[in-house]
């Protein structure tokens, strides 16, 4: 009897599925002999508080992979007003865009961001078609700015509209005079919706 391996998900469908998860948008900046560089990244995560570590995932074929090898870098968490900066560093430069570089930073970083983290290289891990760069945070800062969000292939603001959220709440959608089913590991139970 021959066994067949499960078919691999189609890349486009997998990307759409993963795009269902809203993420913040960052630009990872670093120095090269040719000058300051940056790459737009939404695969960014906090790894540890002690030591303070963060991780960015970069395509193995990206030019940034070479630039980040053993180099200090900054993770710039973009504000909602910075979609033009995100597009610029995603490989579609905007003519006339003035990149808001912070000139006094040890690792090149951007100004006007929601937050920033300066990092020293800690570990590099190859993972499939990406390389994971783990950096030790040596300086950071943040501002009260709404973050730029990426979801389902589009940019958005990080400020939720709480009025709309209240209107579409579960209780508002249900008929308050009837019970509804609540499912759990213990089975179905009937609960009344509070008025």
C-alpha positions as CSV (number, residue, x, y, z in Angstrom):
1,X,0.0,0.0,0.0
2,X,1.4,3.4,-0.9
3,X,0.9,6.4,1.2
4,X,0.3,9.8,-0.3
5,X,1.6,12.9,1.5
6,X,-0.9,15.7,2.2
7,X,-0.9,18.3,-0.6
8,X,0.9,21.5,0.3
9,X,-1.4,24.5,0.6
10,X,-1.3,26.9,-2.3
11,X,1.0,29.8,-1.4
12,X,-1.6,32.5,-2.5
13,X,-4.4,30.9,-0.4
14,X,-2.0,30.5,2.6
15,X,-1.0,34.1,2.3
16,X,-4.7,35.1,2.3
17,X,-5.3,33.0,5.3
18,X,-2.4,34.5,7.2
19,X,-3.5,37.9,6.1
20,X,-6.6,37.4,8.3
21,X,-4.4,38.2,11.3
22,X,-4.0,41.9,11.7
23,X,-0.4,43.0,12.4
24,X,1.5,46.1,13.1
25,X,3.8,47.5,10.4
26,X,7.5,48.1,11.1
27,X,10.5,49.3,9.1
28,X,13.7,47.6,10.1
29,X,16.6,50.0,9.5
30,X,20.4,49.3,9.4
31,X,23.7,50.8,8.1
32,X,25.5,49.5,5.1
33,X,28.8,50.7,3.5
34,X,26.5,52.3,0.9
35,X,24.4,54.2,3.5
36,X,21.3,53.8,5.6
37,X,18.8,51.2,4.5
38,X,15.4,49.8,5.6
39,X,12.9,47.1,4.8
40,X,9.2,47.0,5.7
41,X,8.4,44.1,7.9
42,X,5.2,42.9,9.6
43,X,6.7,39.7,10.9
44,X,8.0,41.2,14.2
45,X,7.5,39.8,17.7
46,X,8.7,40.3,21.2
47,X,10.6,37.2,22.3
48,X,11.8,37.9,25.9
49,X,12.0,40.5,28.6
50,X,15.1,39.1,30.3
51,X,17.2,39.5,28.3
52,X,15.2,41.9,26.2
53,X,14.9,40.2,22.8
54,X,12.8,40.9,19.6
55,X,12.6,39.0,16.4
56,X,12.1,40.0,12.8
57,X,11.6,37.6,9.9
58,X,13.2,38.5,6.6
59,X,12.9,36.7,3.2
60,X,16.1,34.7,2.6
61,X,16.2,36.3,-0.9
62,X,15.9,39.9,0.3
63,X,18.8,42.3,0.0
64,X,18.1,43.2,3.7
65,X,19.2,39.7,4.7
66,X,22.8,40.5,3.7
67,X,22.6,44.0,5.3
68,X,21.4,42.7,8.6
69,X,24.0,39.9,9.0
70,X,25.8,40.8,12.2
71,X,24.7,44.4,12.1
72,X,23.0,46.6,14.7
73,X,19.4,47.4,13.6
74,X,16.4,49.4,14.7
75,X,12.8,48.2,14.6
76,X,10.6,51.2,13.9
77,X,6.9,50.6,14.7
78,X,5.1,52.9,12.2
79,X,2.3,55.3,13.2
80,X,-1.0,55.3,11.4
81,X,0.1,58.4,9.5
82,X,3.2,56.6,8.0
83,X,1.7,54.3,5.3
84,X,3.8,56.2,2.7
85,X,7.0,55.3,4.6
86,X,5.9,51.6,4.7
87,X,5.3,51.5,1.0
88,X,8.6,53.3,0.3
89,X,10.6,50.7,2.3
90,X,8.6,47.9,0.8
91,X,10.4,48.5,-2.5
92,X,8.1,51.1,-4.1
93,X,9.9,54.3,-3.4
94,X,7.8,57.5,-3.4
95,X,9.2,60.3,-5.4
96,X,9.5,63.4,-3.2
97,X,9.1,61.5,0.1
98,X,11.4,62.9,2.8
99,X,12.4,59.9,4.9
100,X,12.3,61.0,8.6
101,X,15.7,59.8,9.7
102,X,16.7,60.3,13.3
103,X,20.3,61.7,12.9
104,X,21.6,61.2,16.4
105,X,20.8,57.5,16.8
106,X,23.6,54.8,17.0
107,X,21.7,52.5,14.7
108,X,19.8,54.3,12.0
109,X,16.2,54.8,12.9
110,X,13.1,56.8,11.9
111,X,11.4,59.7,13.6
112,X,7.7,60.2,14.1
113,X,7.0,56.5,14.8
114,X,4.7,55.0,17.3
115,X,7.7,53.2,18.9
116,X,11.2,52.2,18.2
117,X,13.7,49.6,19.5
118,X,17.5,49.7,18.9
119,X,19.0,46.3,18.8
120,X,22.3,44.5,18.7
121,X,22.5,41.2,16.9
122,X,21.9,38.2,19.2
123,X,21.1,35.2,17.0
124,X,20.2,34.4,13.4
125,X,18.1,31.3,12.6
126,X,17.4,30.0,9.1
127,X,13.7,29.0,8.9
128,X,12.4,27.7,5.5
129,X,12.4,30.6,3.0
130,X,13.1,33.2,5.7
131,X,15.8,34.2,8.1
132,X,14.9,35.1,11.7
133,X,17.0,37.9,13.1
134,X,16.9,38.1,16.9
135,X,18.1,41.3,18.4
136,X,18.9,42.3,21.9
137,X,17.1,45.6,22.7
138,X,19.6,48.2,24.0
139,X,17.4,51.3,23.7
140,X,13.7,52.0,23.0
141,X,11.0,54.6,23.1
142,X,7.4,55.1,22.3
143,X,4.8,57.8,21.8
144,X,1.1,58.1,22.1
145,X,0.6,57.7,18.4
146,X,-2.0,55.2,16.8
147,X,-0.1,52.4,15.1
148,X,-0.3,51.5,11.4
149,X,-2.0,48.2,10.9
150,X,-1.9,45.7,8.0
151,X,-4.8,43.4,7.5
152,X,-6.1,41.4,4.5
153,X,-3.6,43.2,2.2
154,X,-4.4,46.7,3.2
155,X,-3.2,49.4,5.7
156,X,-5.5,50.7,8.4
157,X,-5.4,52.7,11.6
158,X,-4.9,51.1,15.0
159,X,-7.7,53.2,16.5
160,X,-10.8,51.1,17.0
161,X,-14.2,52.7,16.6
162,X,-15.7,51.7,20.0
163,X,-19.2,53.0,19.0
164,X,-19.3,50.6,16.1
165,X,-18.1,47.8,18.2
166,X,-20.9,48.4,20.8
167,X,-23.5,48.4,18.0
168,X,-22.4,45.1,16.6
169,X,-22.0,43.3,20.0
170,X,-23.4,39.8,20.4
171,X,-26.2,40.9,22.8
172,X,-27.3,43.6,20.3
173,X,-27.5,40.9,17.5
174,X,-29.6,38.4,19.4
175,X,-33.3,38.4,20.2
176,X,-33.2,39.1,24.0
177,X,-36.5,37.1,24.6
178,X,-35.0,33.8,23.5
179,X,-32.2,31.6,24.8
180,X,-29.2,30.7,22.7
181,X,-26.9,27.8,22.6
182,X,-23.4,28.1,24.1
183,X,-21.0,25.3,23.1
184,X,-18.0,24.2,25.1
185,X,-16.0,21.1,25.8
186,X,-18.6,20.2,28.4
187,X,-21.4,20.2,25.7
188,X,-24.2,22.5,24.9
189,X,-25.9,24.6,27.6
190,X,-28.8,27.0,27.3
191,X,-28.0,30.6,28.5
192,X,-30.3,33.6,28.6
193,X,-28.9,36.8,27.1
194,X,-29.0,39.5,29.8
195,X,-31.2,42.5,29.0
